[in-house]
Amino acid sequence: MEGMRRKGKAFYLSLLGALLSAISSTAQTPRESLAPTPPMGWNSWNKFACNVSEDLMKSVADAVASNGMKEAGYQYVVIDDCWQVDRDADGNIVPDTRRFPSGMKALGDYIHSKGLKFGIYSDAGSGTCQNRPGSQGHEFQDALMYAKWGVDYLKYDWCHTETRNAQEAYSTINRALLASGRPIVLSICEWGKNQPWLWSRGIGNLWRTTDDISDHWQSKKRWPNGNCCEMGMVDILDLQVGLESFAGPGHWNDPDMLEVGNGGMTATEYRSHFSLWALLAAPLMAGNDIRSMSAETNEILTNKEVIAVDQDPLGREGRRVRKEGDLEVWSKEMSDGSRAVILFNRGSAENEIRFTWDEIGYPNHLSAKVRDLWEHRDKGEFKGSYKANVPSHGVVMLRVSP
């Protein structure tokens, strides 16, 4: 009997050891604890490029706080390139005092007063993409300045880096931010050139997977210098296939910022854009002029049922489960056991798309409720499959719950 007790105790100690080992292997790093769900906010670049100012950023913060975006989950107000003009005699980064007369700390304080978070931009090279001072050689100095200003989010670009190693560059700024004493989310923006999904976990909270997005359904327009290209929404979408296993709480694939509301696509295409980014568990960074957007654009950006798919605490990135020509089915596992499903029609005419339960990980004999997340309407209870008519360049986005 005593021998059996000893064997039982040994078994449970072995089991406990295995459990503790599993917990240890999946424990988050200090970096990963900063973004348990994909960051949501607004960034100045897609709409305003270099035309940024204190007044613009304050008015955007006012809009986020009052137009339903803050309530829907948007937190970060991020100023992109062109806020900086020089370094002083001590090497400190100098903001443009003409455009930001009150200084960056005052701007951060204003954004914080609205219950929002302050984001800023820099670059791993000697200069930014718009030839302003970069952070190379000043990483720890800049990080301390950002902390002093109350920065909560840093977008870190990859221009003018010459032969610099990407993993070294982003590891250096990560160490600098952690040493600053302030929790600052790090957005790695090296355009997927060095496959950051393979090495960025624990270094950055999100990493770009592609070149820059453009406000087009499909486009591969070369930049004038020939170095890069702007990609349409579906071009970027296709490059996400196969990357889903690299994303999770605190470390997200970033297919670039949203173009919703900027005018280059139709409302149907913008709903597809927003839906697919949500299913990809992508950061949702609006890039339009939210101060004067239409009610239709506001409705897209603040659809709480779609946003809930993006912000689901399980942190699974959705994946494409079937592609037949222009007709696709995408699915994402949710924390409550349900599935988010997108029926996506790339074609030029409306078409019916059907999917089966086994494609999304359920047995076909299962009975499940289906809800349309854009109609905000329950469609009924179904067994084995579901089908819907999907408009050209459109989606039907569903939640399937056993």
VOLOSE-824230 format. One record per residue: residue in three letters; x, y, z of N, C-alpha, C in turn. Coordinates in pm, whole numbers, padded with zeros to 5 digits, always signed. Layout:
REM VOLOSE-824230
ALAXYZXYZXYZ/...
END
This chain:
REM VOLOSE-824230
MET+00082-00120+00000+00000+00000+00000+00086+00126+00000/GLU+00194+00124+00088+00283+00240+00094+00352+00263-00040/GLY+00387+00152-00106+00451+00164-00237+00359+00228-00339/MET+00229+00191-00331+00133+00250-00424+00119+00400-00399/ARG+00121+00438-00266+00109+00581-00233+00230+00657-00287/ARG+00350+00595-00272+00470+00662-00322+00464+00680-00475/LYS+00417+00574-00542+00403+00583-00688+00302+00689-00728/GLY+00192+00697-00652+00091+00798-00682+00145+00938-00660/LYS+00221+00956-00549+00279+01087-00521+00378+01125-00631/ALA+00459+01028-00672+00556+01055-00778+00487+01093-00908/PHE+00375+01028-00935+00301+01058-01057+00250+01202-01055/TYR+00190+01241-00942+00135+01375-00934+00245+01482-00933/LEU+00360+01452-00870+00471+01546-00875+00523+01561-01017/SER+00526+01448-01090+00568+01453-01230+00471+01535-01313/LEU+00342+01516-01287+00238+01590-01358+00249+01739-01328/LEU+00272+01773-01198+00286+01912-01159+00407+01975-01227/GLY+00517+01901-01233+00636+01952-01298+00613+01981-01445/ALA+00541+01890-01511+00511+01911-01652+00424+02033-01671/LEU+00326+02052-01580+00237+02167-01588+00314+02297-01570/LEU+00401+02301-01467+00480+02421-01443+00573+02451-01558/SER+00626+02346-01619+00713+02364-01736+00636+02424-01852/ALA+00513+02375-01871+00429+02426-01981+00394+02572-01958/ILE+00362+02606-01830+00330+02744-01798+00450+02833-01824/SER+00568+02785-01782+00690+02863-01801+00719+02887-01947/SER+00697+02785-02030+00731+02797-02172+00638+02891-02245/THR+00517+02914-02190+00422+03001-02257+00409+03135-02187/ALA+00487+03159-02082+00478+03285-02008+00515+03402-02098/GLN+00445+03513-02079+00472+03629-02162+00597+03702-02113/THR+00667+03760-02208+00779+03847-02176+00725+03982-02130/PRO+00812+04067-02069+00766+04202-02035+00709+04277-02155/ARG+00768+04256-02273+00718+04320-02393+00576+04273-02427/GLU+00553+04143-02422+00425+04088-02467+00309+04126-02376/SER+00337+04158-02251+00229+04191-02159+00163+04324-02193/LEU+00221+04402-02284+00170+04536-02314+00054+04538-02413/ALA+00035+04434-02490-00071+04435-02592-00141+04299-02595/PRO-00219+04268-02490-00285+04137-02486-00386+04116-02599/THR-00441+04225-02653-00524+04219-02773-00466+04316-02875/PRO-00500+04303-03003-00441+04390-03105-00468+04538-03075/PRO-00366+04624-03082-00387+04766-03056-00489+04827-03151/MET-00567+04920-03097-00666+04994-03176-00641+05143-03157/GLY-00649+05218-03266-00627+05361-03255-00636+05431-03388/TRP-00566+05543-03398-00565+05625-03520-00423+05671-03545/ASN-00383+05673-03673-00250+05717-03713-00264+05823-03823/SER-00176+05922-03820-00190+06038-03908-00147+06014-04053/TRP-00068+05909-04081+00001+05902-04209-00090+05888-04330/ASN-00182+05792-04329-00257+05759-04451-00333+05878-04507/LYS-00381+05966-04421-00458+06081-04467-00374+06208-04475/PHE-00289+06232-04378-00224+06363-04366-00075+06363-04401/ALA-00013+06245-04410+00131+06236-04440+00208+06334-04352/CYS+00287+06425-04412+00371+06517-04334+00295+06640-04281/ASN+00172+06654-04317+00096+06773-04277+00036+06752-04137/VAL+00123+06741-04038+00081+06715-03900+00108+06837-03814/SER+00030+06849-03707+00045+06964-03618-00021+06932-03484/GLU+00008+07017-03388-00054+07007-03256-00206+07020-03266/ASP-00251+07117-03345-00396+07138-03360-00464+07016-03419/LEU-00401+06955-03522-00458+06835-03583-00471+06724-03480/MET-00365+06697-03407-00365+06585-03314-00466+06607-03201/LYS-00479+06730-03154-00578+06760-03050-00720+06741-03102/SER-00744+06789-03224-00880+06776-03279-00915+06631-03307/VAL-00816+06550-03345-00840+06407-03365-00871+06340-03231/ALA-00795+06375-03127-00823+06320-02994-00964+06356-02949/ASP-01005+06480-02976-01142+06522-02943-01243+06434-03015/ALA-01216+06407-03144-01310+06328-03223-01318+06185-03172/VAL-01203+06122-03147-01203+05984-03098-01283+05973-02968/ALA-01269+06073-02883-01335+06071-02753-01484+06095-02761/SER-01532+06151-02873-01673+06192-02878-01757+06127-02986/ASN-01694+06059-03084-01772+06009-03198-01804+05860-03190/GLY-01780+05798-03075-01809+05656-03058-01688+05566-03073/MET-01575+05619-03121-01457+05534-03143-01395+05491-03010/LYS-01382+05583-02916-01326+05547-02785-01413+05440-02720/GLU-01543+05457-02725-01635+05359-02667-01622+05224-02735/ALA-01589+05226-02866-01575+05101-02942-01441+05032-02918/GLY-01346+05101-02852-01219+05036-02818-01094+05103-02869/TYR-01107+05211-02948-00989+05279-03000-00922+05357-02886/GLN-00789+05339-02874-00716+05399-02762-00604+05493-02805/TYR-00529+05456-02907-00404+05526-02938-00427+05636-03043/VAL-00372+05754-03017-00367+05862-03116-00219+05878-03150/VAL-00182+05839-03272-00041+05823-03309-00003+05925-03416/ILE+00097+06006-03385+00153+06098-03483+00265+06027-03556/ASP+00258+06027-03689+00357+05958-03771+00473+06052-03803/ASP+00539+06033-03914+00662+06106-03949+00638+06257-03958/CYS+00746+06333-03947+00753+06478-03971+00726+06566-03850/TRP+00715+06509-03733+00701+06592-03613+00837+06642-03564/GLN+00947+06577-03606+01082+06608-03556+01163+06680-03664/VAL+01250+06772-03621+01325+06849-03721+01475+06844-03702/ASP+01525+06810-03583+01669+06822-03559+01704+06752-03428/ARG+01833+06758-03393+01881+06723-03260+01959+06842-03205/ASP+01946+06863-03073+02016+06976-03013+02163+06939-02985/ALA+02235+07030-02919+02377+07010-02895+02406+06887-02810/ASP+02307+06844-02731+02324+06725-02648+02273+06598-02715/GLY+02227+06612-02838+02176+06495-02911+02030+06465-02888/ASN+01960+06550-02814+01817+06527-02789+01735+06559-02913/ILE+01634+06477-02939+01547+06498-03053+01465+06626-03033/VAL+01453+06706-03139+01386+06836-03132+01259+06834-03217/PRO+01143+06857-03156+01019+06866-03234+01012+06997-03313/ASP+00925+06998-03412+00900+07119-03491+00820+07217-03405/THR+00886+07321-03355+00820+07413-03262+00716+07501-03331/ARG+00727+07514-03462+00625+07591-03534+00494+07515-03539/ARG+00503+07386-03564+00381+07304-03573+00335+07253-03436/PHE+00429+07244-03343+00396+07193-03209+00446+07293-03104/PRO+00385+07410-03100+00438+07517-03014+00433+07485-02865/SER+00343+07400-02821+00332+07368-02678+00425+07255-02637/GLY+00485+07186-02735+00575+07076-02705+00503+06943-02699/MET+00581+06835-02703+00522+06701-02712+00465+06652-02579/LYS+00522+06695-02468+00464+06653-02340+00325+06713-02322/ALA+00310+06839-02359+00178+06903-02349+00077+06832-02439/LEU+00122+06791-02559+00032+06718-02648-00006+06584-02587/GLY+00093+06512-02532+00062+06385-02466-00034+06403-02350/ASP-00013+06510-02271-00102+06537-02159-00245+06562-02207/TYR-00259+06633-02319-00392+06661-02372-00461+06531-02416/ILE-00387+06447-02489-00445+06320-02533-00484+06233-02413/HIS-00398+06229-02311-00429+06153-02190-00552+06209-02119/SER-00571+06340-02124-00687+06401-02057-00819+06356-02118/LYS-00812+06306-02240-00931+06254-02308-00951+06105-02281/GLY-00868+06047-02194-00878+05904-02165-00818+05818-02274/LEU-00728+05878-02355-00667+05807-02467-00517+05794-02444/LYS-00446+05727-02537-00303+05705-02525-00230+05770-02642/PHE-00105+05810-02615-00026+05892-02706+00077+05806-02779/GLY+00075+05813-02912+00172+05739-02992+00258+05831-03075/ILE+00380+05787-03103+00477+05869-03177+00552+05779-03275/TYR+00632+05841-03360+00700+05771-03469+00850+05799-03466/SER+00930+05697-03500+01072+05718-03526+01120+05611-03623/ASP+01250+05601-03639+01307+05514-03742+01436+05453-03692/ALA+01462+05329-03734+01583+05257-03691+01708+05303-03764/GLY+01693+05389-03865+01807+05435-03942+01858+05571-03899/SER+01949+05624-03980+02003+05757-03952+01902+05867-03977/GLY+01805+05839-04061+01698+05934-04090+01566+05862-04105/THR+01457+05934-04096+01325+05875-04116+01297+05866-04266/CYS+01183+05812-04301+01147+05798-04442+01126+05935-04508/GLN+01100+06039-04428+01086+06175-04481+01210+06260-04448/ASN+01321+06190-04422+01451+06255-04402+01458+06347-04281/ARG+01381+06312-04179+01397+06376-04048+01496+06293-03966/PRO+01542+06341-03850+01640+06264-03773+01587+06128-03729/GLY+01663+06020-03756+01629+05887-03709+01687+05862-03571/SER+01666+05741-03520+01708+05709-03384+01837+05630-03375/GLN+01895+05590-03488+02015+05506-03482+02125+05577-03402/GLY+02177+05509-03299+02278+05567-03213+02224+05651-03100/HIS+02092+05674-03099+02029+05756-02995+01912+05682-02928/GLU+01910+05549-02941+01792+05474-02897+01758+05497-02751/PHE+01854+05484-02661+01826+05497-02518+01794+05642-02482/GLN+01859+05735-02546+01832+05877-02525+01689+05911-02569/ASP+01650+05862-02686+01515+05888-02736+01410+05822-02648/ALA+01436+05699-02607+01338+05627-02524+01312+05702-02394/LEU+01416+05756-02333+01399+05834-02210+01317+05960-02237/MET+01339+06023-02353+01262+06141-02388+01115+06106-02411/TYR+01090+05993-02481+00952+05951-02503+00882+05925-02369/ALA+00951+05860-02278+00892+05834-02146+00860+05965-02075/LYS+00950+06062-02086+00927+06193-02024+00804+06261-02083/TRP+00783+06242-02212+00668+06303-02280+00537+06228-02254/GLY+00546+06109-02196+00425+06031-02173+00381+05947-02291/VAL+00476+05909-02375+00443+05827-02493+00403+05686-02450/ASP+00300+05632-02518+00249+05498-02488+00272+05398-02601/TYR+00312+05448-02718+00317+05363-02839+00423+05422-02932/LEU+00512+05338-02983+00614+05384-03078+00605+05302-03205/LYS+00581+05370-03317+00594+05309-03449+00737+05334-03496/TYR+00810+05226-03529+00953+05234-03556+00982+05184-03696/ASP+01016+05275-03786+01026+05248-03930+01165+05194-03967/TRP+01189+05176-04100+01308+05104-04145+01379+05173-04262/CYS+01364+05305-04275+01433+05377-04381+01576+05413-04339/HIS+01664+05430-04437+01802+05475-04417+01878+05388-04316/THR+01852+05258-04322+01919+05167-04229+02044+05103-04291/GLU+02064+05122-04422+02182+05072-04492+02201+04922-04466/THR+02314+04883-04405+02342+04740-04383+02307+04695-04242/ARG+02233+04775-04169+02201+04740-04031+02118+04612-04026/ASN+02145+04529-03925+02070+04406-03904+01938+04437-03836/ALA+01828+04389-03893+01696+04426-03841+01673+04374-03700/GLN+01709+04250-03674+01686+04196-03540+01765+04273-03435/GLU+01888+04310-03468+01968+04391-03375+01904+04527-03352/ALA+01860+04591-03459+01804+04725-03448+01680+04727-03361/TYR+01590+04634-03383+01466+04632-03306+01487+04579-03165/SER+01584+04491-03147+01618+04447-03011+01673+04563-02930/THR+01751+04649-02996+01810+04764-02926+01702+04861-02881/ILE+01608+04895-02969+01504+04990-02927+01412+04926-02824/ASN+01390+04796-02833+01311+04728-02732+01376+04740-02594/ARG+01506+04714-02587+01576+04727-02460+01570+04870-02408/ALA+01583+04965-02498+01578+05106-02459+01441+05143-02403/LEU+01336+05098-02467+01201+05129-02419+01174+05064-02284/LEU+01214+04938-02269+01194+04870-02141+01274+04938-02030/ALA+01395+04987-02063+01479+05053-01963+01428+05192-01927/SER+01340+05249-02011+01291+05384-01984+01201+05392-01861/GLY+01149+05277-01821+01060+05273-01705+00915+05298-01737/ARG+00883+05323-01864+00744+05346-01903+00699+05236-01999/PRO+00580+05179-01978+00531+05077-02073+00494+05141-02205/ILE+00569+05109-02311+00549+05167-02444+00537+05053-02545/VAL+00423+05043-02609+00400+04942-02713+00495+04971-02830/LEU+00557+04865-02884+00650+04881-02995+00591+04819-03123/SER+00574+04905-03222+00526+04864-03354+00644+04858-03450/ILE+00680+04737-03491+00793+04715-03583+00745+04736-03726/CYS+00806+04831-03795+00761+04867-03929+00875+04850-04029/GLU+00922+04724-04047+01028+04703-04148+00973+04631-04271/TRP+00840+04636-04287+00772+04597-04411+00784+04448-04444/GLY+00817+04365-04345+00827+04222-04368+00949+04178-04445/LYS+01045+04268-04465+01160+04237-04548+01247+04126-04488/ASN+01255+04122-04356+01341+04024-04288+01259+03920-04212/GLN+01137+03895-04258+01048+03796-04197+01040+03814-04044/PRO+00994+03929-03999+00995+03957-03855+00909+03862-03773/TRP+00812+03796-03836+00730+03699-03761+00814+03584-03707/LEU+00933+03563-03764+01019+03454-03716+01101+03491-03593/TRP+01121+03621-03568+01212+03661-03459+01162+03774-03370/SER+01046+03832-03401+01005+03953-03329+00927+03929-03200/ARG+00882+03807-03176+00808+03783-03052+00900+03813-02933/GLY+00851+03894-02840+00930+03935-02725+01014+04059-02752/ILE+01023+04101-02879+01095+04223-02917+00995+04334-02946/GLY+00896+04305-03030+00791+04401-03062+00654+04344-03030/ASN+00556+04432-03023+00418+04388-02999+00343+04362-03128/LEU+00388+04424-03236+00328+04402-03367+00436+04427-03470/TRP+00425+04358-03583+00525+04374-03689+00457+04371-03824/ARG+00497+04466-03907+00443+04472-04042+00485+04348-04120/THR+00391+04297-04197+00416+04177-04275+00436+04206-04424/THR+00410+04330-04467+00416+04364-04610+00462+04508-04628/ASP+00478+04545-04756+00497+04685-04791+00373+04767-04755/ASP+00380+04898-04778+00272+04987-04738+00142+04958-04813/ILE+00031+04974-04742-00100+04964-04803-00131+05092-04880/SER-00214+05080-04983-00268+05198-05052-00420+05187-05053/ASP-00484+05296-05080-00631+05303-05073-00692+05253-05203/HIS-00663+05126-05234-00714+05062-05355-00754+04919-05323/TRP-00847+04868-05399-00887+04728-05387-00769+04638-05424/GLN-00705+04668-05537-00591+04587-05581-00499+04677-05661/SER-00373+04687-05617-00280+04777-05683-00138+04739-05644/LYS-00048+04746-05739+00094+04727-05709+00172+04842-05775/LYS+00146+04960-05723+00204+05081-05780+00344+05103-05725/ARG+00441+05111-05816+00579+05135-05771+00596+05279-05725/TRP+00675+05297-05620+00712+05431-05577+00808+05492-05679/PRO+00815+05625-05690+00902+05689-05792+01048+05647-05783/ASN+01099+05620-05662+01240+05580-05650+01263+05433-05682/GLY+01154+05360-05704+01165+05221-05743+01200+05124-05632/ASN+01215+05174-05511+01260+05089-05401+01149+05004-05341/CYS+01027+05046-05355+00919+04980-05282+00790+04991-05359/CYS+00689+04952-05304+00561+04961-05373+00448+04978-05273/GLU+00341+05036-05319+00219+05042-05240+00126+04932-05290/MET+00063+04862-05198-00015+04745-05234-00162+04767-05203/GLY-00247+04712-05287-00390+04718-05262-00430+04624-05150/MET-00554+04639-05105-00601+04564-04990-00593+04413-05011/VAL-00638+04363-05127-00637+04218-05146-00496+04164-05171/ASP-00406+04247-05225-00267+04205-05238-00207+04175-05101/ILE-00234+04264-05007-00184+04246-04870-00252+04127-04804/LEU-00383+04112-04825-00456+04000-04765-00393+03867-04805/ASP-00360+03851-04932-00304+03724-04979-00173+03690-04910/LEU-00096+03791-04874+00033+03768-04810+00021+03729-04663/GLN-00100+03734-04608-00119+03692-04469-00140+03541-04457/VAL-00174+03476-04568-00202+03333-04564-00075+03257-04523/GLY-00087+03176-04419+00024+03097-04369+00098+03160-04253/LEU+00065+03285-04217+00134+03352-04106+00058+03341-03974/GLU-00059+03279-03976-00147+03284-03858-00086+03223-03733/SER+00001+03126-03747+00056+03060-03628+00154+03148-03552/PHE+00200+03259-03611+00299+03343-03546+00237+03451-03457/ALA+00106+03468-03464+00039+03575-03389-00025+03522-03262/GLY-00041+03609-03165-00107+03574-03040-00100+03690-02943/PRO-00154+03674-02823-00155+03784-02727-00017+03844-02705/GLY-00007+03974-02728+00119+04046-02709+00210+04048-02829/HIS+00177+03971-02935+00263+03966-03054+00176+03940-03177/TRP+00158+04045-03258+00058+04041-03365+00120+04065-03502/ASN+00073+03990-03601+00102+04023-03741+00026+04152-03776/ASP+00093+04241-03849+00034+04371-03883+00032+04389-04034/PRO-00086+04374-04097-00097+04394-04241-00111+04541-04282/ASP-00074+04632-04194-00072+04777-04212-00207+04839-04174/MET-00205+04971-04172-00317+05049-04117-00439+05044-04209/LEU-00551+05086-04154-00677+05085-04228-00687+05204-04323/GLU-00749+05179-04437-00778+05285-04532-00926+05322-04532/VAL-01003+05264-04444-01149+05286-04442-01180+05436-04436/GLY-01259+05482-04532-01304+05621-04532-01217+05717-04609/ASN-01109+05671-04671-01020+05763-04742-01060+05787-04888/GLY-01161+05715-04938-01219+05751-05066-01178+05670-05187/GLY-01079+05582-05172-01033+05506-05288-01106+05376-05313/MET-01191+05335-05219-01270+05212-05234-01416+05243-05203/THR-01501+05150-05239-01644+05165-05210-01673+05126-05066/ALA-01793+05160-05020-01833+05121-04884-01833+04970-04869/THR-01876+04898-04972-01873+04752-04968-01731+04701-04951/GLU-01637+04759-05026-01497+04717-05016-01438+04754-04880/TYR-01477+04867-04826-01427+04905-04693-01482+04810-04585/ARG-01606+04766-04600-01658+04666-04504-01578+04537-04514/SER-01541+04498-04636-01457+04379-04653-01322+04399-04587/HIS-01260+04513-04611-01130+04548-04554-01135+04538-04402/PHE-01234+04603-04340-01244+04605-04194-01273+04466-04139/SER-01362+04392-04204-01398+04258-04159-01279+04164-04162/LEU-01206+04166-04273-01093+04074-04289-00980+04108-04191/TRP-00953+04237-04170-00850+04276-04072-00891+04230-03931/ALA-01021+04239-03899-01068+04193-03768-01050+04042-03755/LEU-01082+03966-03858-01068+03822-03852-00921+03781-03844/LEU-00832+03864-03900-00688+03837-03893-00628+03874-03757/ALA-00710+03921-03664-00659+03971-03535-00551+04075-03559/ALA-00574+04162-03657-00478+04267-03692-00499+04389-03604/PRO-00394+04466-03580-00413+04597-03518-00512+04679-03602/LEU-00603+04748-03537-00702+04829-03608-00665+04976-03587/MET-00585+05028-03680-00539+05167-03673-00605+05246-03786/ALA-00709+05320-03752-00778+05401-03852-00683+05504-03910/GLY-00706+05542-04037-00616+05636-04102-00688+05740-04184/ASN-00817+05763-04156-00895+05862-04230-00912+05987-04145/ASP-00976+06088-04202-01005+06209-04125-01132+06185-04045/ILE-01115+06137-03925-01231+06098-03843-01308+06218-03792/ARG-01255+06338-03811-01325+06458-03766-01444+06491-03855/SER-01440+06444-03980-01546+06480-04075-01597+06359-04153/MET-01579+06239-04099-01618+06119-04173-01770+06106-04181/SER-01815+06033-04282-01958+06010-04301-02011+05915-04195/ALA-02142+05916-04181-02207+05823-04088-02179+05679-04129/GLU-02171+05654-04259-02145+05519-04309-02006+05472-04269/THR-01906+05560-04282-01769+05525-04241-01762+05504-04090/ASN-01828+05590-04015-01832+05574-03869-01893+05440-03831/GLU-01997+05401-03901-02065+05274-03871-01973+05155-03897/ILE-01889+05165-04002-01794+05057-04030-01690+05050-03919/LEU-01630+05163-03884-01519+05165-03788-01562+05134-03646/THR-01691+05150-03616-01736+05129-03478-01831+05010-03463/ASN-01831+04919-03560-01915+04799-03549-01860+04710-03437/LYS-01927+04713-03323-01874+04646-03204-01873+04494-03217/GLU-01964+04438-03296-01965+04293-03314-01844+04247-03396/VAL-01806+04327-03495-01687+04294-03574-01561+04319-03491/ILE-01559+04429-03419-01443+04460-03334-01423+04351-03229/ALA-01532+04296-03176-01520+04188-03076-01447+04067-03133/VAL-01459+04043-03262-01384+03933-03326-01235+03964-03322/ASP-01199+04087-03357-01059+04128-03354-01001+04122-03213/GLN-01079+04163-03115-01031+04180-02977-01054+04056-02890/ASP-01095+03947-02948-01121+03827-02870-00998+03786-02789/PRO-01013+03761-02659-00896+03737-02573-00817+03609-02605/LEU-00876+03515-02677-00800+03396-02715-00682+03433-02803/GLY-00699+03536-02885-00588+03587-02965-00550+03503-03085/ARG-00642+03422-03135-00613+03342-03255-00630+03427-03381/GLU-00535+03421-03469-00553+03485-03599-00634+03393-03688/GLY-00730+03450-03759-00811+03371-03850-00731+03326-03971/ARG-00789+03231-04045-00717+03177-04161-00816+03147-04274/ARG-00762+03139-04393-00845+03101-04507-00858+02950-04509/VAL-00981+02900-04506-01003+02756-04504-01044+02700-04640/ARG-01086+02789-04729-01118+02741-04865-01111+02856-04963/LYS-01058+02826-05082-01056+02922-05192-01094+02850-05320/GLU-01199+02896-05384-01242+02842-05513-01257+02959-05609/GLY-01150+02989-05683-01153+03104-05771-01166+03233-05690/ASP-01271+03309-05720-01293+03436-05650-01369+03421-05519/LEU-01410+03299-05487-01494+03277-05369-01412+03212-05258/GLU-01417+03272-05137-01333+03226-05028-01412+03214-04898/VAL-01364+03126-04811-01417+03111-04676-01300+03128-04578/TRP-01317+03216-04481-01219+03241-04376-01282+03212-04241/SER-01203+03163-04145-01259+03126-04014-01160+03159-03903/LYS-01215+03193-03787-01134+03226-03669-01196+03165-03546/GLU-01115+03094-03469-01161+03033-03345-01172+03140-03237/MET-01284+03137-03162-01310+03237-03059-01301+03175-02920/SER-01283+03259-02820-01260+03210-02684-01379+03138-02624/ASP-01500+03166-02672-01619+03099-02619-01654+02971-02694/GLY-01566+02929-02786-01590+02807-02864-01662+02831-02995/SER-01709+02952-03016-01775+02984-03143-01670+03006-03252/ARG-01717+03028-03374-01629+03060-03486-01679+03188-03552/ALA-01585+03279-03581-01616+03389-03672-01586+03339-03813/VAL-01676+03366-03905-01662+03316-04043-01688+03431-04139/ILE-01603+03443-04239-01623+03540-04346-01638+03467-04479/LEU-01746+03498-04548-01765+03456-04686-01724+03574-04773/PHE-01622+03557-04855-01559+03668-04925-01567+03646-05075/ASN-01621+03744-05146-01640+03736-05290-01553+03840-05359/ARG-01444+03795-05422-01356+03886-05496-01408+03918-05635/GLY-01509+03846-05679-01554+03854-05817-01630+03980-05850/SER-01666+03992-05979-01732+04113-06030-01884+04104-06025/ALA-01938+03992-05976-02083+03977-05966-02118+03908-05835/GLU-02239+03932-05788-02287+03864-05666-02282+03713-05686/ASN-02252+03641-05578-02243+03497-05589-02279+03432-05455/GLU-02328+03309-05465-02359+03234-05343-02234+03161-05295/ILE-02211+03167-05164-02100+03093-05103-02157+03007-04991/ARG-02118+02881-04993-02163+02786-04891-02040+02728-04821/PHE-02052+02706-04691-01945+02638-04619-02006+02533-04529/THR-01924+02435-04492-01970+02327-04406-01905+02339-04269/TRP-01969+02278-04170-01919+02285-04033-01778+02225-04020/ASP-01751+02118-04094-01620+02055-04076-01507+02145-04126/GLU-01537+02239-04215-01435+02333-04262-01392+02430-04151/ILE-01479+02453-04054-01447+02548-03947-01423+02478-03814/GLY-01410+02343-03819-01370+02270-03700-01481+02212-03617/TYR-01602+02198-03674-01714+02138-03603-01757+02010-03676/PRO-01815+01913-03602-01875+01798-03671-02002+01842-03743/ASN-02027+01784-03858-02139+01829-03940-02276+01799-03878/HIS-02281+01706-03780-02411+01676-03719-02451+01781-03615/LEU-02359+01873-03583-02382+01971-03478-02485+02075-03522/SER-02571+02113-03430-02665+02222-03453-02603+02350-03398/ALA-02605+02457-03478-02539+02582-03436-02621+02703-03478/LYS-02614+02807-03396-02680+02934-03428-02587+03018-03514/VAL-02645+03090-03608-02569+03175-03698-02619+03319-03685/ARG-02524+03412-03664-02558+03553-03653-02479+03632-03756/ASP-02545+03725-03825-02481+03812-03922-02432+03938-03849/LEU-02301+03964-03855-02241+04071-03776-02253+04208-03840/TRP-02292+04216-03966-02319+04346-04028-02468+04378-04026/GLU-02551+04276-04037-02695+04299-04023-02737+04310-03877/HIS-02648+04264-03786-02679+04258-03642-02808+04179-03620/ARG-02813+04061-03684-02936+03983-03681-02905+03835-03674/ASP-02976+03764-03587-02966+03618-03583-03035+03561-03705/LYS-02969+03466-03772-03023+03407-03895-03094+03276-03871/GLY-03080+03222-03749-03147+03097-03717-03050+02989-03674/GLU-03100+02868-03661-03019+02755-03620-03006+02658-03738/PHE-02882+02612-03761-02854+02531-03879-02770+02410-03839/LYS-02774+02309-03923-02698+02187-03898-02613+02156-04021/GLY-02482+02148-04002-02394+02097-04107-02339+02199-04203/SER-02416+02304-04236-02366+02399-04336-02450+02527-04332/TYR-02399+02627-04403-02472+02753-04417-02430+02815-04549/LYS-02520+02890-04611-02489+02957-04737-02552+03095-04737/ALA-02492+03184-04817-02544+03320-04828-02501+03379-04960/ASN-02578+03473-05010-02540+03548-05129-02447+03662-05085/VAL-02335+03674-05155-02234+03772-05117-02213+03868-05234/PRO-02221+03999-05209-02206+04095-05319-02065+04097-05375/SER-02051+04150-05496-01921+04167-05558-01830+04249-05467/HIS-01708+04199-05445-01607+04264-05360-01654+04278-05215/GLY-01752+04197-05178-01809+04209-05046-01789+04088-04959/VAL-01838+04099-04837-01832+03988-04742-01968+03970-04678/VAL-01989+03849-04630-02090+03822-04526-02009+03772-04407/MET-02023+03840-04295-01945+03804-04175-02040+03749-04070/LEU-02007+03631-04020-02096+03555-03935-02028+03515-03805/ARG-02110+03485-03706-02061+03417-03586-02144+03290-03572/VAL-02075+03176-03571-02140+03046-03565-02117+02990-03425/SER-02227+02967-03352-02217+02925-03211-02294+02796-03188/PRO-02226+02689-03147-02295+02562-03118-02398+02582-03007/
END
